Amino acid sequence: MTRPTVYHIPVCPFCQRVEILLSLKGRREDVDFRMIDITAPRPDWLLQKTRGTTALPVLETADGRVIKESLVILRYFEDIYREPQIAQTDPYRRAVENMLTTMDRDFVAAGYGWLMNQDPKQRDALRENMLKQYAQLDDFLLEHGAPGPFLFETFGWAETVFTPFFQRFWFLEYYEDFELPTASRYARVREWIDACVAHPAAQQTTREEVIKLYYDYACGAGNGALLPGRSRSSFALEPDWRARPWPPRSKYRQPAGDTELGL
């Protein structure tokens, strides 16, 4: 092997982080990306490389060594492709950046937890929790960030970490009718989100792709699992998502079948 290879899942936000960083560095074409079908068991050759773990992305370096976890892979590429530096180099600014990126866990859990919820009675509580996460990001940006739109002067490390999830949460707009309020309470984080999703380095996916592929998540079946009565996952590679109809928005009713979803 002469080039690094990233084994990834289509429309996976953790995988997209790697693509964004490489795009910012102008190195996207220097790394091979090999797609893994999430709806099938991991192939033996891949499990041998990962020592049995199934989470993606996985990086195989040019000399055949394996690195796992998206943030670790980001740091590896930041270190081997030194210019331009995406992470902050000033110790304090880097600390601020790190404090913000540690907030991603609760933010992501809130969004995915709400998407996969199947109890309509829980919707209000889940919405409030999601708003709480946005409010905390807004507070952080006002306290530590530049005037805007990004944390500092340009789209950087924190934006690379969060932007894929800003884009994935399009599924909350579609399946839960969620919109971030226009109140001033969320003005700074809204400015951040809008600038992040519009950035040229973050155009690997579209709203349509996210909505169509994440339909089964909205029905409570994640990671390629099949819902009762279904023979194919919404994450199936074929037919191409562009050829499929838009899925029903009513996630709390009887789930759509393969035919209705164009599978």
Residue pairs with C-beta under 8 A, 6 or more apart in sequence:
1 60
1 62
1 63
1 64
2 62
3 30
3 31
3 32
3 62
4 30
4 31
4 32
4 59
4 60
4 61
4 62
5 31
5 32
5 33
5 34
5 59
5 60
6 15
6 18
6 31
6 32
6 33
6 34
6 57
6 58
6 59
6 60
6 73
7 34
7 36
7 46
7 49
7 56
7 57
7 58
7 59
7 60
8 15
8 18
8 33
8 34
8 35
8 36
8 56
8 57
9 15
9 35
9 36
9 38
9 56
9 57
9 235
10 35
10 38
10 213
10 235
10 237
11 205
11 209
11 210
11 213
11 214
11 235
12 38
12 56
12 57
13 108
13 164
13 165
13 167
13 168
14 56
14 57
14 70
14 164
15 56
15 57
15 70
16 163
16 164
16 167
16 202
16 204
16 205
17 70
17 71
17 74
17 160
17 161
17 164
18 57
18 59
18 70
18 73
18 74
18 77
19 28
19 33
19 204
20 160
20 163
20 164
20 201
20 202
20 204
21 74
21 77
21 78
21 86
21 160
22 28
22 30
22 31
22 77
22 81
23 200
23 201
23 202
24 84
24 86
24 155
24 160
24 201
25 77
25 81
25 83
25 84
25 86
27 77
27 81
30 81
31 77
35 237
36 42
36 43
36 46
36 56
37 236
37 237
38 223
38 224
38 233
38 235
39 224
39 232
39 233
39 235
39 236
39 237
40 224
42 50
42 54
46 58
47 53
47 54
49 58
49 60
49 66
50 58
50 66
50 68
53 68
55 68
55 69
57 70
57 73
58 66
58 67
58 68
59 66
59 67
59 68
59 73
59 76
60 66
61 67
61 76
67 73
67 76
71 101
71 161
74 157
74 160
74 161
78 85
78 86
78 87
86 156
86 157
86 160
87 94
87 97
87 156
87 157
88 94
88 96
88 97
88 152
88 156
88 157
93 152
96 144
96 151
97 151
97 152
97 156
97 157
97 158
99 140
99 144
100 137
100 140
100 144
100 151
100 158
101 157
101 158
101 161
101 162
103 136
103 137
103 140
104 161
104 162
104 165
106 133
107 133
107 137
107 162
107 165
108 165
110 126
110 129
110 130
110 132
110 133
111 130
111 133
111 165
111 168
111 169
111 172
112 217
112 222
113 126
113 129
114 123
114 126
114 127
114 129
114 130
114 172
114 176
114 178
115 171
115 172
115 175
115 176
115 214
115 217
115 218
116 217
116 218
116 220
116 222
117 123
117 126
117 220
118 219
118 220
118 251
118 252
120 252
123 176
127 176
127 178
130 172
130 178
131 180
131 181
131 186
134 180
134 186
134 189
135 185
135 186
135 189
137 189
137 192
138 185
138 186
138 187
138 188
138 189
141 148
141 151
141 188
141 189
141 192
142 188
144 151
145 151
145 152
145 188
145 192
146 152
146 153
148 188
148 191
148 192
148 195
149 191
149 192
149 194
149 195
150 156
150 158
150 159
150 192
150 195
150 196
151 158
151 159
151 192
155 195
155 196
155 199
155 201
155 202
159 192
159 196
159 199
159 202
162 196
163 196
163 197
163 199
163 202
164 202
164 205
166 193
166 196
166 197
167 197
167 202
167 205
167 207
167 210
168 210
168 214
169 178
170 207
170 210
170 211
171 210
171 211
171 214
171 217
171 218
172 178
173 179
174 211
174 249
175 211
175 218
175 249
175 251
176 251
180 186
180 189
180 190
180 193
182 190
196 202
208 241
208 242
208 246
209 241
211 246
211 247
212 234
212 241
212 244
212 246
212 247
213 234
213 235
213 241
214 234
215 234
215 247
215 256
215 261
216 222
216 225
216 226
216 227
216 230
216 233
216 234
216 235
217 234
218 247
218 251
219 227
219 251
219 255
220 227
221 227
221 233
224 233
224 235
225 233
226 232
226 233
227 255
229 255
229 257
230 255
230 257
230 258
230 263
231 258
231 263
232 258
232 263
234 247
234 261
234 263
236 263
239 262
239 263
243 262
244 261
244 262
244 263
245 260
245 261
245 262
247 256
247 260
247 261
248 256
248 260
